[in-house]
Structure formats: C-alpha cells, structure tokens
Amino acid sequence: MPFSILDIIWLLVIIWSFVPLFTRQTRDASRYKLIRQIEHKRKSRVITLIHRQESMNILGMTLARHIGIEDSEQLLRAIRITDPDVPIDIVLHTPGGLVLATEQIAHAIKNHRGKVTVFVPHYAMSGGTLIALAADEIVMDPNAVLGPVDPQIGSYPAASILAAVAKKPIAEVDDQTLILADVAEKALRQVRALVVEILNDRMPMEKAEQIAETLSTGRWTHDYPITCEQLTSMGLTACNDMPIEIYQLMELYPQPQARRPSVGYIPIPYGARGEQGKGD
C-alpha cells in the first residue's frame, strides 16, 4: 500500500519525537558506564551532584536548578546504602541552594566513616562550598572556584542587613527591617557555627573558627569566586590533580544548546604549538 505525503509527515513526526528519548537513554548509559569505570579504578562509590545553570522558559517563567530537598534525599540514600568503610567520591558542580538540604548533605558526608573526596571541575558556590568543606579531601581544577557561605535573607545578604541597621538610629528603622536584622543575626551565627562544626575535627579549633569567620560573615559578595590559591592561604588543601575521567564525565552533562553557540573550537587536543598531530 503506497504512503501518502501526509503518512510520511506523520511518520517523520513520530520518529522525531523519539529522538530526544533515545539521545537521553544513550547519554545515561554512557554516564553509568563511566561512573562504574571510576568506581573500579578508585575502589569507591561515585555520586554526582551536578546542576547546569540552564534556564528554561515555560509560560514565561524562568527556572534554574539548585540544591533542593530532592537532591538531599537522593544523596543521603546513596550514602546510606554504601558500606561505612567504602570511600565516596562526589563530583560537585552547583551554584548552591537550599540551606536545609545543604546542611543535611554536609552532615551525612562528615559522618561517613570512609574517606570522602569532593571533585570540583568548575565551581561549587554557596551551599556547594559547604558540602566541599565537609569532605576529607577537596580536589579542584586549577581554575575552579568555591564561594562564600554567608546566608541570604530573601534577596539581601544577612551581613548587609545588619550593616544597614547599624548605620541608623534605632528610632529611624522600621519594624520589618528590625525583624529582618534579628533573623540575619541568627542566620549568621548558625552558619558560622555549622562551618566550625564541619571543620573542627580536621584542624585546630582556632583555625576552624578563622575560616568560618572568613567565609560566613559577609567579607565578600555572595558570588565572589574563591580560588585555589586563596583556599590554600586559608589552610585548606584544595588543588590536587584532577582525574581525566572527571572531565570526561562532565562532558556527559552538557548545557542545553542555545540557538547560536557562544564558544567555538575544534574539540581535539593540540600540542604546545597548536599542532594537531599526524593524520588530523
């Protein structure tokens, strides 16, 4: 029976609708295969916490991914079903997220008996930094960064709310701002205590308090990038050799393609003089 043009169009539509599903399944299989290779090589459990900073416009709303309760539930389950003596490797790439979820993850990492290593190939800001601090070892790319962990109250830094209130006579400050200041003071105290708790079993209390003071009290803006060199100067060992498999794994979590790519290059290694090698 011959196909009409309409039949062919419908067939193409059906095939095209299955392409994203097939692509996703193929990529998931590649991820699991590479994760198993890393686990066999390092004799560890590998857990990924990767949030691409993509935004999706759905009915005019912009959505972005951050650390949430679902992340903490899944990560805590992964740790719970891992033998206490088995090392855990966490591949971390996130802008941060919910304090409750972040604190749960940090405590679970700290309480795991086996060695926990956090790999940061690009960045782990805010709550991601708290998670990294809870690990026994932080391995960062030389150009990767962490960030301050100072709490945010709504859209304002807690430290900035207190600074603004301190600059005015109390009679000139409205009740809502005073309430925000009270919450901000509590949030700063809580986060500072959390950082000290996370660090105090791996370094002297005085050093842990100094790092907590630096990271949690609003010395920098919340998006300030803290480099390997700065972390080293604080007394944190963060820049070690990143396994090539971690970079390969990140390639399997691609950013959704925009209409026109912003960065372009030939995706093969070049030599010292840009030589591509024979046969290229």
C-alpha positions as CSV (number, residue, x, y, z in Angstrom):
1,M,0.0,0.0,0.0
2,P,1.6,3.3,-1.1
3,F,2.2,6.0,1.5
4,S,0.8,9.4,1.0
5,I,2.6,12.6,1.8
6,L,0.6,13.0,5.0
7,D,1.6,9.5,6.1
8,I,5.2,10.3,5.6
9,I,4.9,13.5,7.5
10,W,3.3,11.8,10.4
11,L,6.0,9.1,10.4
12,L,8.7,11.7,10.5
13,V,6.9,13.5,13.4
14,I,6.7,10.2,15.4
15,I,10.4,9.4,14.7
16,W,11.4,12.9,15.6
17,S,9.5,12.7,18.9
18,F,11.5,9.7,19.9
19,V,14.9,11.2,19.1
20,P,15.3,13.1,22.5
21,L,14.3,10.0,24.4
22,F,16.8,7.9,22.6
23,T,19.5,10.5,23.0
24,R,18.9,10.7,26.7
25,Q,18.9,7.0,27.2
26,T,22.2,6.7,25.3
27,R,23.8,9.5,27.3
28,D,22.6,8.0,30.6
29,A,24.1,4.7,29.6
30,S,27.4,6.4,28.9
31,R,27.3,8.2,32.2
32,Y,26.7,5.0,34.2
33,K,29.5,3.2,32.3
34,L,32.0,5.9,33.0
35,I,30.9,6.1,36.7
36,R,31.5,2.4,37.0
37,Q,34.9,2.8,35.5
38,I,35.8,5.5,38.0
39,E,34.5,3.4,40.9
40,H,36.5,0.3,39.8
41,K,39.7,2.5,39.4
42,R,39.3,4.3,42.8
43,K,37.5,1.5,44.7
44,S,34.9,4.0,45.7
45,R,31.2,4.9,45.4
46,V,30.8,7.8,42.9
47,I,27.9,10.3,43.4
48,T,27.3,13.2,41.1
49,L,25.6,16.5,42.2
50,I,25.6,18.5,39.0
51,H,23.4,21.5,38.4
52,R,23.8,23.1,35.0
53,Q,22.9,26.7,35.2
54,E,20.4,26.4,32.3
55,S,17.2,28.4,32.3
56,M,14.0,27.1,30.6
57,N,11.3,29.4,29.6
58,I,8.0,27.8,30.4
59,L,4.9,30.0,30.1
60,G,7.2,33.0,30.5
61,M,8.7,31.6,33.8
62,T,12.5,31.2,34.2
63,L,13.6,28.1,36.1
64,A,17.1,27.3,37.3
65,R,18.4,24.2,39.1
66,H,19.8,24.4,42.6
67,I,20.4,22.1,45.6
68,G,17.0,21.1,46.9
69,I,15.3,18.6,49.2
70,E,15.1,16.0,46.4
71,D,18.9,16.2,46.0
72,S,19.5,15.8,49.7
73,E,17.1,12.8,49.8
74,Q,18.8,11.1,46.9
75,L,22.3,11.8,48.1
76,L,21.6,10.7,51.7
77,R,20.1,7.5,50.3
78,A,23.2,6.9,48.2
79,I,25.4,7.3,51.3
80,R,23.1,5.2,53.5
81,I,23.3,2.2,51.1
82,T,27.1,2.5,51.0
83,D,29.2,0.5,53.5
84,P,30.6,2.9,56.1
85,D,34.2,2.0,55.2
86,V,33.8,2.4,51.4
87,P,35.3,5.7,50.2
88,I,32.9,8.1,48.5
89,D,33.8,10.4,45.6
90,I,31.4,13.3,44.9
91,V,31.5,15.2,41.6
92,L,30.2,18.6,42.5
93,H,29.1,21.3,40.1
94,T,26.4,23.7,41.6
95,P,25.6,27.3,42.3
96,G,24.3,26.4,45.8
97,G,20.7,26.1,47.0
98,L,18.5,25.5,50.0
99,V,20.3,25.7,53.4
100,L,18.3,22.8,54.9
101,A,19.2,20.4,52.0
102,T,22.9,21.6,52.0
103,E,23.3,21.1,55.8
104,Q,21.8,17.6,55.6
105,I,24.2,16.6,52.9
106,A,27.2,18.2,54.7
107,H,26.4,16.3,57.9
108,A,26.0,13.0,56.0
109,I,29.4,13.5,54.4
110,K,31.1,14.4,57.6
111,N,29.6,11.4,59.4
112,H,30.6,8.8,56.8
113,R,33.5,6.7,58.2
114,G,35.3,6.1,54.9
115,K,37.2,8.8,53.1
116,V,35.1,11.3,51.2
117,T,36.6,13.2,48.3
118,V,34.8,16.1,46.5
119,F,35.8,16.9,42.9
120,V,35.1,20.4,41.7
121,P,35.9,20.6,38.0
122,H,34.4,24.1,37.5
123,Y,32.6,25.7,40.5
124,A,30.8,24.9,43.7
125,M,29.3,28.1,45.2
126,S,27.5,28.9,48.4
127,G,25.9,25.6,49.6
128,G,28.2,23.7,47.3
129,T,31.2,25.1,49.2
130,L,29.6,23.9,52.5
131,I,29.4,20.4,51.0
132,A,33.0,20.6,49.8
133,L,34.2,21.7,53.3
134,A,32.6,18.7,54.8
135,A,34.7,16.3,52.7
136,D,38.0,14.8,53.8
137,E,39.7,16.0,50.6
138,I,38.8,18.7,48.0
139,V,40.2,18.2,44.5
140,M,39.7,21.2,42.3
141,D,40.7,22.1,38.7
142,P,43.4,24.9,38.9
143,N,40.8,27.3,37.5
144,A,37.8,26.1,39.5
145,V,36.4,28.2,42.4
146,L,34.4,27.9,45.6
147,G,32.4,30.7,47.1
148,P,31.4,32.4,50.4
149,V,28.7,30.7,52.5
150,D,27.3,33.9,54.1
151,P,23.5,33.5,54.5
152,Q,21.0,35.4,52.4
153,I,17.7,36.7,53.8
154,G,15.3,37.0,50.9
155,S,17.3,38.9,48.3
156,Y,19.6,40.6,50.7
157,P,22.9,39.4,52.4
158,A,22.4,38.9,56.1
159,A,25.6,40.9,56.8
160,S,24.4,43.8,54.7
161,I,21.1,44.0,56.6
162,L,22.9,44.2,59.9
163,A,25.3,46.8,58.5
164,A,22.4,49.0,57.2
165,V,20.6,48.8,60.6
166,A,23.8,49.8,62.4
167,K,24.2,53.0,60.4
168,K,20.8,54.4,61.6
169,P,19.4,55.4,64.9
170,I,17.1,52.6,66.1
171,A,14.1,55.0,66.1
172,E,14.5,55.5,62.3
173,V,14.4,51.8,61.5
174,D,11.0,50.3,60.7
175,D,9.8,47.2,62.4
176,Q,10.1,45.0,59.3
177,T,13.8,45.8,58.9
178,L,14.4,45.2,62.6
179,I,12.8,41.8,62.2
180,L,15.0,41.1,59.2
181,A,18.0,42.2,61.2
182,D,17.1,39.7,64.0
183,V,16.8,36.9,61.5
184,A,20.0,37.9,59.8
185,E,21.9,37.8,63.1
186,K,20.6,34.4,63.9
187,A,21.4,33.1,60.4
188,L,25.0,34.4,60.5
189,R,25.5,32.8,63.9
190,Q,24.1,29.5,62.7
191,V,26.1,29.3,59.5
192,R,29.3,30.2,61.3
193,A,28.7,27.5,63.9
194,L,28.0,25.0,61.1
195,V,31.3,25.7,59.4
196,V,33.2,25.3,62.6
197,E,31.4,22.1,63.3
198,I,32.3,20.8,59.9
199,L,36.0,21.7,60.1
200,N,36.9,21.2,63.8
201,D,37.8,17.5,63.7
202,R,40.3,18.1,60.9
203,M,42.1,21.1,62.2
204,P,42.7,23.1,65.4
205,M,39.6,24.9,66.7
206,E,41.2,28.3,66.3
207,K,41.9,27.7,62.6
208,A,38.3,26.4,62.0
209,E,36.9,29.5,63.6
210,Q,39.1,31.7,61.5
211,I,38.0,30.0,58.2
212,A,34.3,30.2,59.4
213,E,34.7,33.9,60.1
214,T,36.2,34.5,56.6
215,L,33.6,32.5,54.7
216,S,30.4,33.2,56.5
217,T,30.4,36.8,57.8
218,G,30.0,38.8,54.5
219,R,33.6,39.8,53.8
220,W,32.9,39.3,50.1
221,T,29.8,39.5,47.9
222,H,28.0,36.2,47.8
223,D,29.1,35.4,44.2
224,Y,32.8,36.1,44.9
225,P,35.0,33.4,43.4
226,I,37.5,31.9,45.9
227,T,40.4,30.4,44.0
228,C,42.7,27.5,44.9
229,E,45.4,29.9,46.0
230,Q,43.1,31.7,48.4
231,L,41.8,28.4,49.8
232,T,45.4,27.3,50.3
233,S,46.3,30.5,52.1
234,M,43.3,29.8,54.5
235,G,44.8,26.5,55.3
236,L,42.6,24.3,53.1
237,T,44.2,21.9,50.7
238,A,42.1,22.1,47.5
239,C,44.3,21.9,44.4
240,N,45.4,18.4,43.5
241,D,45.5,16.5,40.2
242,M,42.0,16.1,38.8
243,P,41.5,12.6,37.2
244,I,40.8,12.9,33.5
245,E,37.7,10.8,33.9
246,I,36.0,13.6,35.9
247,Y,36.3,15.9,32.9
248,Q,35.0,13.2,30.7
249,L,32.1,12.7,33.0
250,M,31.2,16.4,32.9
251,E,31.1,16.2,29.1
252,L,28.2,13.9,29.5
253,Y,26.2,16.6,31.3
254,P,26.1,19.1,28.5
255,Q,24.5,22.5,28.7
256,P,21.4,22.7,26.5
257,Q,22.3,24.1,23.1
258,A,21.3,27.7,22.5
259,R,20.3,28.8,19.1
260,R,23.8,30.0,18.4
261,P,26.8,28.7,20.3
262,S,28.8,31.4,22.2
263,V,32.0,29.4,22.3
264,G,33.5,27.6,19.3
265,Y,36.7,25.5,18.9
266,I,37.9,22.3,17.3
267,P,37.4,19.7,20.0
268,I,40.7,17.8,19.8
269,P,43.9,18.2,21.9
270,Y,46.6,20.5,20.4
271,G,50.3,20.3,21.1
272,A,52.5,23.1,22.5
273,R,52.5,24.9,19.1
274,G,48.9,24.2,18.2
275,E,49.9,21.1,16.2
276,Q,47.1,18.6,15.6
277,G,49.3,15.6,15.0
278,K,49.7,13.4,12.0
279,G,46.6,12.2,10.3
280,D,44.4,15.1,11.6
